[in-house]
Amino acid sequence: MLKQQLLQKGQHKLSPQQIKLMKLVQLSTLDFEQKVQQELEENPALEEEICSDLEEYSDILEDENKIDITEDQNQSLDNIIDEYFSDDEIEDFQINNQKNYSVKKHIPIISGISFQEYLKNQLHTFRLNEKDLLIADFILGNIDDNGYIRRKITSISDDIFLILGKSVSTEKVEKLLINYIQKLDPTGVGSRNLQECLLIQLEKKKINKEIILSKRIIRDHFEFFIKKHYKKLQKKLGITKKYLRKIIDKIIKLNPKPGKIYSDHTKNLNHIIPDFNISVSDEKLELTLNQRNIPELKISSLYLDMLKSYKSEKNIKENEGTIVFLKKKINSAKWFVDAIKQRKNTLMLTMNAIMDYQKEYFLTGDPVKIKPMILKNISQKIGVGISTVSRVANSKYVNTPYGTFLIKSLFSEKMMNQEGKEISSIEIKKLLKESIDKENKKKPLTDEKLSILLRKKGYLVARRTIAKYRHQMHIPVARMRKDL
């Protein structure tokens, strides 16, 4: 029985080319344009222009790159889903303090370079010997987009030995991190947690009584601060409520995600490029795929002729190396041309199904018309794997007469109201947000009270469900929403 299960599991294993195709499906329009240009530059057997008739070359074109993706194979892709970083502590801090911190604060942006390159350029201004600079560069590579180092110092030390062949102590790694990397701009970069991040930023502030007390709160009473236990903080510090408010105001103006300053600025330089466009004409929906700067591609006839010529010669063995090279490039080009068509078909098939499923919404623009819809609904409708639908929904934008938004925002769970009518969880979330926006911030509504409030409006939503939706919308618990 176990052997049979292993055999079945092996049969569903995806080939490298099938994985490559799914990565193409996941690419945004801009990233896909760049990928096409990259392929054109790297593979001389690939050319622009409309693909010509290739029948005369059918004897040399191989079928080994044929794309065949079944539903079971798509299901297997669920195991390759990217990991997403989640830090509730930072999220709660940022949600509560969004009004007090703006990413528009000044930071020198060097156009065309990545966050890592920006940090590296600064690091290389320090006078470090060759070995220390090599190690510091390696440490730098562990910084995420938020500006944090999430890995343990011991793990970084081990990797330096395994990858660079350099034996380095954890003390040395920590010394380089604190004395150099944590001195880089934006302030707070290279922190290992939110507490360290805020302390680094406070250390850069001009010393006064408020800053001293701010550092004391973050260093010694961090849990009280994060959980908004202000009465306990007052008692510990022996200060008035009014003075505590003044100190808290200083802390919440700090940046919990220093890396975001850079990435948000660079992202804001480019507008979102929608992957699809939906228009309404005579009460009918029209869907188009954004192909703006994507050229038609074909296999180079020159390379095909060269391969045909070499294969027709008598001394094939002498030309074996050249033939292998030509075949490799031609097969790669053929696969890419086919993959572009398959990508287009997959995207249009998936989006057409979503558009049809949410037809009432796309015709009216009324969010209440959004039907409950999960990935499985679309997957079953068009006969592809759930992971394929997920890749389209999670990474693609659609432009509509009502705005441009991420396709995944149309997906929601099914619920019932008191009349027994099916409603979308999107509608519930909308009402939930409206209720929280209108609440008295001195006495914010608990999940239980929110549940009762919605029930009075005809929506049967349990307290546990309220908590789940609130968390999904990144809205903190009542105690965290309370004004001081």
Salt bridges, closest charged atoms under 4 A:
GLU33 OE2 - ARG292 NE 2.75
GLU39 OE2 - LYS35 NZ 3.37
GLU47 OE1 - LYS298 NZ 3.97
GLU62 OE2 - LYS327 NZ 2.86
ASP72 OD2 - HIS12 NE2 3.62
ASP87 OD2 - ARG150 NH1 3.02
GLU91 OE1 - LYS257 NZ 3.66
ASP132 OD2 - LYS172 NZ 3.11
ASP137 OD1 - HIS124 NE2 3.03
ASP144 OD2 - ARG150 NE 3.42
ASP159 OD2 - ARG151 NH2 2.76
GLU174 OE2 - ARG192 NH1 2.96
GLU196 OE2 - ARG192 NH2 2.79
GLU203 OE1 - LYS215 NZ 3.60
GLU210 OE2 - LYS246 NZ 3.52
ASP220 OD1 - ARG219 NE 3.51
GLU223 OE1 - LYS227 NZ 3.33
ASP338 OD2 - LYS334 NZ 3.25
ASP356 OD2 - LYS381 NZ 3.23
GLU413 OE2 - LYS468 NZ 3.00
GLU422 OE2 - LYS414 NZ 3.58
GLU434 OE2 - LYS430 NZ 3.24
ASP437 OD2 - LYS433 NZ 3.00
GLU439 OE2 - LYS441 NZ 2.85
GLU439 OE2 - ARG481 NE 2.78
ASP447 OD1 - ARG470 NE 2.96
